[in-house]
Amino acid sequence: MTPLEALVHEAAGAPARAAPPPSAAEDEVARVLQICNACRYCEGFCAVFPAMARRLEFPGADIHYLANLCHNCGACLHACQYASPHEFDVNVPRAMARVRAKTYADYAWPAPFGRLYQRNGLAVALVLALSLALFLGFGLALKGTLWGVPATGNFYAVFPHQLMVWLFAPVFAFAVLALGIGVGHFWRDISPGAPGGAASREAAANALTLKYLDGGHGLGCNESSDAFTLARRRLHHVTFYGFALCFAATCVGTLYHYAWGLKAPYAWTSLPVLLGIAGGIGLLVGPAGLWWLSARRHPLHRDTNSQPMDRAFIALLFLTSLTGALLLAWRDSAAMALLLAVHLGVVMALFATMPYGKFAHGVYRCAALLKWAIERRQPNRLILASE
């Protein structure tokens, strides 16, 4: 950070962030982008390459920006004449994936949580979910309501509504706060300029349609071979919109409860239940398919450093939907209280870990897409300098 930038940060009331020395992962991205900048063969594949072409050097903030703009579609790797076994060993997707994992850890708040999750994401997620489920189940066991107490599908007969609010509101607020602080620091560091309406609309459309998972030609990604496939794009859509439908079910249920005085349990044909069923199916199919694709992916695409975080989020999404489906199916049975404790434990673990794993990548990627939408509307200083 230059002295002038430091003064601007201080004037804005934000502490100046000292730039750490570049890591090996950041050095590798800078190296491969220098080679790519001389080649330019992949310029039409995605936004990374035209954004790269606006730069001659790659400081840390630009490296993190470009890494989060990369969607890891793999098209550039399979088209690259300098990929392994060439001595240059250019592998843009893997190099970018390693920096993205570093982004989530470096910008995480609190920082120790990010480092812990980066190293042991899957184990931390599963242990946290199990611990919270056991805690809730133990509380019900002490009350004698863990098994066999007839509740006729009324979850609030097991955990009162106010107790659920007090359990989940702090976890949700913490997740929003931690993500907001991390992305706020990221946004300041990449210095994007002021977003306009057109840039914001373009970035939102690119994020919601997953434009850059089409390989630049509409045929899709490279997964286990040179063959193109839209499977990952479609499974991401199923997962995202499944999550959105489940969130909508919760919002509609809240509206029913507070605005219209309609208390749970709701009928199978009610809007909250229908939205929840549709979203739950999406969160079973999508994460299962993404796990399968991850296991089959070409070894040159994989980054073992980011896999624990990626798979932790996929596992928690899948378990959230699975336990929710079991709870809905047996909500009138003697096992309802036990199933509710397990489901709530998994959901709390999902929200508590959101700022540190694969969920965060969507937020950082949206920020990178917004920066690109702003940047591409600005004059290219390299072209102006050469004229």
C-alpha positions as CSV (number, residue, x, y, z in Angstrom):
1,M,0.0,0.0,0.0
2,T,1.4,3.4,-1.0
3,P,1.6,6.3,1.5
4,L,-1.2,8.1,-0.4
5,E,-3.4,5.0,-0.2
6,A,-2.7,4.7,3.5
7,L,-3.7,8.4,4.0
8,V,-6.9,7.7,2.1
9,H,-7.7,4.7,4.3
10,E,-7.0,6.7,7.5
11,A,-9.2,9.6,6.2
12,A,-12.0,7.1,5.6
13,G,-11.7,5.8,9.1
14,A,-10.4,2.4,8.0
15,P,-7.1,1.0,9.3
16,A,-4.4,0.7,6.6
17,R,-3.8,-3.0,5.7
18,A,-0.1,-3.7,5.4
19,A,0.5,-5.9,2.3
20,P,2.1,-9.2,3.4
21,P,5.0,-10.6,1.3
22,P,3.7,-12.7,-1.6
23,S,3.1,-16.4,-0.9
24,A,4.3,-19.2,-3.2
25,A,0.7,-19.5,-4.5
26,E,0.6,-15.9,-5.4
27,D,4.0,-16.0,-7.0
28,E,2.8,-19.0,-9.2
29,V,-0.3,-17.0,-10.4
30,A,1.9,-14.1,-11.3
31,R,4.3,-16.4,-13.2
32,V,1.7,-18.1,-15.2
33,L,-0.2,-14.9,-16.0
34,Q,3.0,-13.3,-17.3
35,I,3.3,-16.2,-19.8
36,C,-0.5,-16.0,-20.6
37,N,-0.1,-12.3,-21.2
38,A,2.5,-13.0,-23.8
39,C,0.4,-15.7,-25.5
40,R,-3.2,-14.4,-25.4
41,Y,-4.6,-17.6,-27.0
42,C,-7.3,-18.0,-24.3
43,E,-8.6,-14.4,-24.4
44,G,-12.1,-15.4,-25.4
45,F,-12.6,-18.1,-22.8
46,C,-13.7,-16.1,-19.8
47,A,-13.3,-12.7,-18.1
48,V,-10.0,-13.5,-16.5
49,F,-8.0,-13.1,-19.7
50,P,-9.3,-9.7,-20.9
51,A,-8.9,-8.5,-17.3
52,M,-5.4,-9.9,-17.3
53,A,-4.6,-8.1,-20.6
54,R,-5.2,-4.7,-18.9
55,R,-2.1,-5.4,-16.7
56,L,1.6,-5.7,-17.1
57,E,2.3,-6.6,-13.5
58,F,0.3,-8.5,-10.9
59,P,0.4,-7.2,-7.3
60,G,-1.3,-9.2,-4.6
61,A,-4.7,-7.5,-4.8
62,D,-4.9,-8.1,-8.5
63,I,-3.9,-11.7,-8.1
64,H,-6.7,-12.3,-5.6
65,Y,-9.1,-10.4,-7.8
66,L,-8.3,-12.5,-10.9
67,A,-8.3,-15.7,-8.9
68,N,-11.8,-15.1,-7.7
69,L,-12.9,-14.1,-11.2
70,C,-11.7,-17.5,-12.4
71,H,-14.5,-20.1,-12.4
72,N,-12.2,-23.1,-12.7
73,C,-13.9,-24.3,-15.9
74,G,-10.6,-25.8,-17.2
75,A,-11.0,-24.7,-20.8
76,C,-7.7,-22.8,-20.7
77,L,-5.8,-25.7,-19.3
78,H,-6.9,-28.1,-22.0
79,A,-6.2,-25.5,-24.7
80,C,-2.8,-24.4,-23.4
81,Q,0.3,-25.3,-25.4
82,Y,2.5,-24.5,-22.4
83,A,0.7,-26.9,-20.0
84,S,2.5,-29.9,-18.6
85,P,4.6,-31.7,-19.9
86,H,5.9,-28.4,-21.3
87,E,8.7,-27.0,-19.2
88,F,6.6,-23.9,-18.5
89,D,4.0,-26.1,-16.7
90,V,1.3,-23.5,-17.0
91,N,-1.8,-24.5,-15.1
92,V,-4.1,-21.5,-14.6
93,P,-7.1,-23.3,-12.9
94,R,-5.0,-25.0,-10.2
95,A,-2.9,-21.9,-9.5
96,M,-6.0,-19.8,-9.2
97,A,-7.7,-22.4,-6.9
98,R,-4.8,-22.2,-4.5
99,V,-5.0,-18.5,-4.3
100,R,-8.8,-18.6,-3.8
101,A,-8.3,-20.8,-0.8
102,K,-5.8,-18.3,0.5
103,T,-8.3,-15.5,-0.1
104,Y,-10.9,-17.1,2.1
105,A,-8.3,-17.6,4.9
106,D,-6.5,-14.2,4.6
107,Y,-9.8,-12.2,4.6
108,A,-11.6,-14.4,7.1
109,W,-12.8,-12.8,10.3
110,P,-11.8,-13.8,12.9
111,A,-8.6,-14.8,11.2
112,P,-7.8,-18.0,13.2
113,F,-11.2,-19.5,12.2
114,G,-10.3,-19.1,8.6
115,R,-6.9,-20.8,9.0
116,L,-8.4,-23.7,11.0
117,Y,-11.1,-24.2,8.4
118,Q,-8.7,-24.1,5.5
119,R,-6.7,-26.9,6.9
120,N,-9.4,-29.1,8.3
121,G,-12.7,-28.0,6.7
122,L,-14.5,-31.3,6.3
123,A,-13.5,-32.5,9.8
124,V,-14.4,-29.2,11.5
125,A,-17.8,-29.1,9.7
126,L,-18.8,-32.6,10.6
127,V,-17.6,-32.5,14.2
128,L,-19.4,-29.2,14.7
129,A,-22.6,-30.5,13.3
130,L,-22.4,-33.6,15.4
131,S,-21.5,-31.7,18.6
132,L,-24.4,-29.3,18.1
133,A,-26.8,-32.1,17.4
134,L,-25.6,-34.0,20.6
135,F,-26.0,-30.8,22.6
136,L,-29.6,-30.3,21.5
137,G,-30.4,-34.0,21.9
138,F,-28.9,-34.0,25.4
139,G,-31.1,-31.1,26.4
140,L,-34.2,-32.9,25.2
141,A,-33.1,-36.1,26.9
142,L,-32.8,-34.3,30.3
143,K,-36.4,-33.1,29.8
144,G,-37.5,-36.6,28.8
145,T,-38.8,-35.4,25.4
146,L,-36.1,-36.9,23.1
147,W,-38.2,-39.9,22.0
148,G,-41.8,-40.9,21.9
149,V,-43.4,-37.7,23.0
150,P,-46.4,-37.1,20.6
151,A,-46.0,-33.6,19.0
152,T,-48.2,-34.2,15.9
153,G,-45.7,-32.5,13.7
154,N,-45.4,-29.3,15.8
155,F,-41.7,-28.5,16.0
156,Y,-42.4,-25.7,18.5
157,A,-43.8,-28.3,20.9
158,V,-40.2,-29.6,21.1
159,F,-38.2,-26.4,20.9
160,P,-40.4,-23.3,21.5
161,H,-40.4,-20.7,18.8
162,Q,-38.6,-18.1,20.9
163,L,-35.9,-20.6,21.8
164,M,-35.3,-21.3,18.1
165,V,-35.0,-17.6,17.4
166,W,-32.5,-17.2,20.2
167,L,-30.5,-20.2,19.0
168,F,-30.3,-19.2,15.3
169,A,-30.4,-15.4,15.3
170,P,-26.9,-15.0,16.8
171,V,-25.4,-17.7,14.5
172,F,-27.0,-16.1,11.4
173,A,-25.9,-12.6,12.5
174,F,-22.4,-13.8,13.1
175,A,-22.2,-15.4,9.6
176,V,-23.4,-12.1,8.0
177,L,-21.0,-10.0,10.1
178,A,-18.0,-12.2,9.4
179,L,-18.7,-12.4,5.7
180,G,-19.4,-8.7,5.5
181,I,-16.1,-7.8,7.2
182,G,-14.1,-10.2,5.0
183,V,-15.6,-9.1,1.7
184,G,-15.4,-5.4,2.8
185,H,-11.7,-5.7,3.2
186,F,-11.4,-7.6,-0.1
187,W,-13.5,-4.9,-1.9
188,R,-11.2,-2.1,-0.6
189,D,-8.1,-3.9,-1.5
190,I,-9.0,-4.6,-5.1
191,S,-10.0,-0.8,-5.5
192,P,-12.8,-1.3,-7.9
193,G,-14.2,2.2,-8.3
194,A,-17.8,3.2,-8.0
195,P,-20.3,0.6,-9.3
196,G,-23.0,2.0,-11.7
197,G,-26.4,0.5,-12.4
198,A,-25.3,-1.1,-15.7
199,A,-22.2,-2.7,-14.1
200,S,-24.3,-4.0,-11.2
201,R,-26.9,-5.5,-13.4
202,E,-24.3,-7.2,-15.6
203,A,-22.5,-8.6,-12.6
204,A,-25.7,-9.9,-11.1
205,A,-26.7,-11.5,-14.4
206,N,-23.3,-13.2,-14.8
207,A,-23.5,-14.5,-11.3
208,L,-27.0,-15.8,-11.5
209,T,-26.6,-17.5,-14.9
210,L,-23.0,-18.7,-14.1
211,K,-22.0,-17.3,-17.5
212,Y,-18.3,-18.2,-17.1
213,L,-19.0,-21.9,-16.6
214,D,-19.7,-22.3,-20.3
215,G,-16.1,-22.4,-21.3
216,G,-16.4,-19.3,-23.4
217,H,-18.1,-21.1,-26.2
218,G,-21.3,-22.3,-24.5
219,L,-20.3,-26.0,-24.5
220,G,-19.3,-26.1,-20.8
221,C,-16.3,-27.1,-18.7
222,N,-13.6,-29.7,-19.0
223,E,-14.0,-32.2,-16.1
224,S,-12.3,-35.6,-16.4
225,S,-11.1,-35.2,-20.0
226,D,-11.0,-32.8,-23.0
227,A,-14.7,-33.4,-23.6
228,F,-16.9,-30.4,-22.8
229,T,-19.8,-30.8,-20.4
230,L,-22.4,-28.5,-18.8
231,A,-22.9,-30.8,-15.9
232,R,-21.1,-28.6,-13.3
233,R,-22.9,-25.5,-14.4
234,R,-26.3,-27.3,-14.2
235,L,-25.4,-28.8,-10.8
236,H,-24.4,-25.4,-9.5
237,H,-27.7,-24.0,-10.6
238,V,-29.6,-26.9,-8.9
239,T,-27.7,-26.3,-5.7
240,F,-28.0,-22.5,-5.7
241,Y,-31.7,-22.4,-6.5
242,G,-32.3,-25.3,-4.1
243,F,-30.7,-23.2,-1.4
244,A,-32.7,-20.1,-2.5
245,L,-36.0,-22.1,-2.3
246,C,-35.2,-23.4,1.1
247,F,-34.4,-19.9,2.3
248,A,-37.6,-18.7,0.7
249,A,-39.6,-21.4,2.6
250,T,-38.1,-20.1,5.9
251,C,-39.0,-16.5,4.9
252,V,-42.6,-17.4,4.0
253,G,-43.0,-19.4,7.2
254,T,-41.8,-16.4,9.2
255,L,-44.3,-14.2,7.3
256,Y,-47.0,-16.7,8.1
257,H,-46.1,-16.7,11.8
258,Y,-45.6,-13.0,12.4
259,A,-47.7,-11.2,9.8
260,W,-50.7,-13.5,9.5
261,G,-50.7,-15.3,12.8
262,L,-50.6,-18.8,11.1
263,K,-48.7,-21.2,13.3
264,A,-46.8,-24.3,12.3
265,P,-47.2,-27.1,11.5
266,Y,-48.3,-26.3,8.0
267,A,-50.1,-28.6,5.6
268,W,-48.2,-30.5,2.9
269,T,-49.9,-28.3,0.3
270,S,-48.9,-25.0,2.0
271,L,-46.4,-22.7,0.3
272,P,-43.6,-23.1,3.0
273,V,-43.8,-26.9,2.7
274,L,-43.9,-26.9,-1.1
275,L,-41.0,-24.5,-1.3
276,G,-39.0,-26.5,1.2
277,I,-39.6,-29.8,-0.6
278,A,-38.5,-28.3,-4.0
279,G,-35.5,-26.7,-2.4
280,G,-34.6,-29.9,-0.5
281,I,-34.6,-31.9,-3.7
282,G,-32.3,-29.4,-5.2
283,L,-29.9,-29.6,-2.2
284,L,-29.9,-33.4,-2.5
285,V,-29.2,-33.7,-6.2
286,G,-26.9,-30.7,-6.6
287,P,-24.4,-31.4,-3.8
288,A,-24.3,-35.1,-4.5
289,G,-23.6,-34.4,-8.2
290,L,-20.9,-31.8,-7.4
291,W,-19.2,-34.3,-5.0
292,W,-19.3,-36.9,-7.8
293,L,-17.8,-34.5,-10.3
294,S,-15.1,-33.5,-7.8
295,A,-14.1,-37.1,-7.3
296,R,-13.8,-37.7,-11.1
297,R,-12.1,-34.4,-12.0
298,H,-8.9,-34.5,-14.0
299,P,-5.9,-34.6,-11.6
300,L,-4.4,-31.4,-13.1
301,H,-7.5,-29.5,-12.1
302,R,-7.5,-30.5,-8.5
303,D,-6.0,-28.5,-5.6
304,T,-5.7,-30.6,-2.5
305,N,-5.4,-27.4,-0.4
306,S,-9.0,-26.3,-1.2
307,Q,-10.7,-29.6,-1.2
308,P,-11.4,-29.8,2.5
309,M,-13.3,-26.5,2.4
310,D,-15.1,-27.4,-0.8
311,R,-16.3,-30.8,0.4
312,A,-17.2,-29.5,3.8
313,F,-19.8,-27.1,2.4
314,I,-21.1,-29.7,0.0
315,A,-21.4,-32.2,2.8
316,L,-23.3,-29.8,5.1
317,L,-25.7,-28.8,2.3
318,F,-26.4,-32.4,1.5
319,L,-26.9,-33.3,5.2
320,T,-29.1,-30.3,5.8
321,S,-31.4,-31.4,3.1
322,L,-31.3,-35.1,4.0
323,T,-32.1,-34.5,7.7
324,G,-34.8,-32.0,6.7
325,A,-36.4,-34.6,4.4
326,L,-36.3,-37.3,7.1
327,L,-37.8,-34.8,9.6
328,L,-40.6,-33.8,7.2
329,A,-41.4,-37.5,6.4
330,W,-41.5,-38.6,10.1
331,R,-42.7,-35.4,11.7
332,D,-45.7,-37.2,13.2
333,S,-43.6,-40.2,14.5
334,A,-42.0,-40.9,17.9
335,A,-38.6,-40.0,16.4
336,M,-39.5,-36.4,15.5
337,A,-37.7,-34.7,18.4
338,L,-34.5,-36.7,17.8
339,L,-34.6,-35.9,14.1
340,L,-35.3,-32.2,14.8
341,A,-32.3,-32.0,17.1
342,V,-30.0,-33.6,14.4
343,H,-31.4,-31.3,11.7
344,L,-31.0,-28.1,13.8
345,G,-27.5,-29.1,14.7
346,V,-26.5,-29.5,11.0
347,V,-28.2,-26.2,10.0
348,M,-26.4,-24.3,12.8
349,A,-23.1,-25.8,11.7
350,L,-23.8,-24.8,8.1
351,F,-24.4,-21.2,9.0
352,A,-21.6,-21.0,11.5
353,T,-19.0,-22.2,8.9
354,M,-20.4,-20.2,5.9
355,P,-17.8,-17.3,6.2
356,Y,-14.9,-19.7,5.9
357,G,-15.6,-22.3,3.2
358,K,-17.1,-22.7,-0.2
359,F,-20.1,-20.5,0.5
360,A,-17.8,-17.6,0.8
361,H,-16.4,-18.2,-2.7
362,G,-19.8,-17.1,-4.1
363,V,-19.7,-13.8,-2.3
364,Y,-16.0,-13.1,-3.2
365,R,-16.8,-14.1,-6.8
366,C,-19.7,-11.7,-7.0
367,A,-17.3,-8.9,-5.9
368,A,-14.8,-9.9,-8.5
369,L,-17.5,-10.0,-11.2
370,L,-18.7,-6.6,-10.2
371,K,-15.1,-5.2,-10.4
372,W,-14.8,-6.7,-13.9
373,A,-18.1,-5.2,-15.0
374,I,-16.9,-1.8,-13.7
375,E,-13.4,-2.2,-15.1
376,R,-14.4,-3.2,-18.7
377,R,-16.3,0.1,-18.9
378,Q,-13.2,2.1,-18.2
379,P,-10.5,3.0,-20.7
380,N,-7.7,0.5,-21.1
381,R,-4.6,2.4,-20.0
382,L,-2.3,0.1,-21.7
383,I,-3.9,0.8,-25.1
384,L,-3.9,4.5,-24.4
385,A,-0.3,4.4,-23.5
386,S,0.7,2.6,-26.7
387,E,-1.2,5.1,-28.9
